[in-house]
Amino acid sequence: MPPRLNTRTFARSIPLRSKPQVRWSARTATRFAPSQCRPYSDFTNSGANDRSKKIDAQPADHISEEAAKTAEIMGEQGPDMSKGTPVEEIVKGDKEAQDKLPKVMKDKLKAQGNAAPKGSRSYSTMTTQTGAGNGLDMGLVDVQAAIKTPQTPGLKFEMPTLPLPKDGHLKYRYDPVVEQVTNLIMQHGKKSVAQSNMALILQHLRTSPIPTINPAKPLLPGAPPPSHLPLNPILYLTLAIDSVAPLMRIRSQRGAAGGGVALQIPVPLGQRQRRRVAVEWILGAASKRRNVGSGKGSLAQRIAQEMVAVVEGRSGIWDRRNAIHKLGVAARANIVLPRKR
Amino acid sequence: MPPSICLRNFSRLSIDAAAHSSSASRLLHPRAAFFSTSSTRYATVAAKRKGSVLPPKKGVKSLNTKKSKKAAADAGKRPAQGERKAQRKRIVLSNNNALEVSSLKDLGKENVLSEQNEGKVMGIPGDTVDALRDVEAFKTTQGWSLFRRPAVLMRKEAVQLARLFKEVEDSAAGQQKRTIRRILSGDRKSGKSTLLLQGLTMGFLREWFVINLPEAQDIVSAHTEYAPLPDSQPTQYTQDEYTANLLQQIQKANGAFLLETKLSTTPNLPIPLPETATLKELVALGQANPEASWPVFVALWNELSQPGRPPILLAVDGLSHAMRNSEYLSADVKPVHAHDLTLIRHFIDHLSGAKKLPNGGLVLGSTSQSNSPKAAALDYSIEVAEARQKSPDDIPQWNPYKSVDARVMESLKDLHTDNKNFDVIKVGGLTKEEARAIMEYYAESGLLRHTVNDGFVTEKWSLAGMGNIGELERTSVRLRI
């Protein structure tokens, strides 16, 4: 009989939510749907914003049940559910009961500790994506068969097929991430220079070798395999930026803490703001890199190298992001929520 | 009693000698070494008194609370001399990420001149790629680094060029061997240099003797040494280093022919050469001794002019640089015309028809629209030739207020007549079928993530200025719309 408990599950101090399966959609209808949810005022409303039915909102299974389910899926023999749950599980999280355990078990508990596994964060850094069908844009345009509109008599040209192509508008012909990065690269209002730098960055990503992902620096969940990245440079760029983008910023409120110390309050960032912060970090790191070549393409090359370093987990930006998140977790008590009426 | 005044003066001299002018002290204490600086050097510097700091100036921040910012010492190794430029000029011909195109067929000796290729994308075989690389036919601005391996679209103009190759080869059997001369002209990014490269590919595959001047600007920009050619009237100038380098390119690209061919004439060289030497040894002589490179080039040309030798392909890119004054100065500080440089003159003589290729051949010159100087006579001649092709009734007139470069006009005068051998190939936009073929190639290489259908092709074709191939690549592959 296999051991009833997977020892690895002990290591988890906080039960991680199972991640929603990200599906690849060739064309995403909406990239980012701002939620209209007001959490305290309309909790009775069970409309589209009600996430209680969602699988990721369900409380995690009991540890043995989860192990049994996993074993069933994997086709292995899991713990026998008809038998009792071991004592360790019962006393878990119960300080009073733990004191009354025999010494052997106390020592064992202490040894395993509540420490998170080395190299992984003790808190989640992923946002849940609201709205279905979201995911990374695979850059495939118009591969899906578009809906054919019925023939209408009296038209000189055919009716346009719906949905309209996303690059159909003259002013929005670039991908939103590309557009944003271009604007952030721009100096002295010289947009066409920024655009040609952007094109060089994408070309560099396209010709760079397949990145090796560092498991200690996980990319976004649902990221495509690294072999897909160089052929889709926009996805590569988006993945690098979104993976390293921080979830919050720390606002220092002066005079709120007293004693001349600023009160640090974490403030959540929107998607565009998060990307902006990430791009500015990347640009800062790139400008500190040594310029090895000569000529006009060197800035683009350094930025592209930094992007590759981010995806491969070599970049120092990851530490920066972790520091912000850690500070945010530490200062979470300073958040003042609106009073409930 | 002595006079009191005199005594007083004398005593003052002796007591406060230091307080008086230096002339007085010098008189009193004559020094041994008048030119010594040691005393001042070893004199102890009066230490600054502590606590005598001047009060802060008005408007200057005296309190510096910021942490001292030290510039990080950049101790890394610098790139070696020439490394940066080498990186900038590096030619990359392969992208391992791009997908292999299974349907891609190679050009070969048999099918390179075939008209069935029209509108197809064809791969360039490996040996030819090496030869093209040797003659510097690939440019950094071209998009070779995006694809798995070099391939070219056999467009309408390329087939037209292939037809010329065929004409020359057909005439090789008869007595009258033809020398056909063409100038490639067109808009920016319309594929002139690539068409020239296609011409060179045809030359290599059909085993012609290929001489390519990769960039006329390098010859006239005064970056290589020059020397007057003895016994030339008017004075011509040789460029020994450049010519030696050109001989090396020729040797690398046409090595097989040079190796198997023996000398048939006795060349007049400053350095002795055995009578039974091969042409390769002749060329190697020129490479090793740059001062003899021009006589070696002339000797090589004489050898190639002997009967039974292959046809010759002479090509140059950036023609407008060769149609004006060069950056060199003559002995009386007058600018040297580009036609007075021996290499350029050699090319121009064959382009203008002043000299003929005895075994037949093709002379190709390509204009450039980026980084090209104004050469009014060349532009006008091309305009006239294009007008003659399109609408012979409406030939443009020379603007009489412009100063004319008579030498250039003289060398291009055949463009103004009905000479079949000298003409212009206008490199225009692709047709939609050709655009579709190249876009399917992009899509199969994995660089274009879109279904290639009529609507999409038409859209990109129009965006690219009616099928300008460079713009087409830019909008569909380089993601710069």
Contacts between the chains, C-beta under 8 A, distances in Angstrom:
chain1	res1	chain2	res2	distance
A	138	B	449	8.0
A	139	B	449	5.1
A	140	B	449	5.2
A	140	B	450	7.6
A	141	B	449	6.5
A	141	B	450	5.0
A	142	B	450	5.8
A	142	B	451	6.0
A	142	B	456	7.3
A	143	B	449	7.7
A	143	B	450	7.3
A	143	B	451	5.8
A	167	B	481	7.8
A	173	B	481	5.2
A	174	B	479	8.0
A	174	B	481	7.1
A	178	B	479	7.5
A	195	B	480	6.2
A	196	B	480	6.9
A	198	B	480	7.7
A	199	B	478	5.2
A	199	B	479	6.3
A	199	B	480	4.1
A	202	B	478	7.5
A	202	B	479	5.4
A	203	B	145	8.0
A	203	B	146	7.2
A	203	B	478	6.4
A	206	B	95	7.3
A	206	B	97	6.5
A	206	B	146	6.8
A	206	B	447	7.5
A	207	B	92	7.5
A	207	B	95	5.1
A	207	B	97	6.6
A	207	B	145	6.0
A	207	B	146	7.0
A	208	B	97	7.9
A	209	B	96	7.1
A	209	B	97	7.6
A	210	B	97	7.2
A	230	B	97	4.0
A	231	B	97	5.7
A	231	B	98	7.5
A	231	B	99	7.6
A	231	B	446	4.7
A	231	B	447	7.5
A	232	B	449	6.9
A	233	B	479	7.4
A	234	B	479	7.2
A	290	B	74	7.2
A	290	B	76	5.9
A	292	B	79	6.1
A	292	B	84	7.5
A	292	B	87	7.5
A	293	B	84	5.6
A	293	B	87	4.9
A	293	B	88	6.3
A	294	B	84	4.0
A	294	B	85	6.7
A	294	B	87	7.6
A	294	B	88	5.7
A	295	B	84	8.0
A	295	B	88	4.7
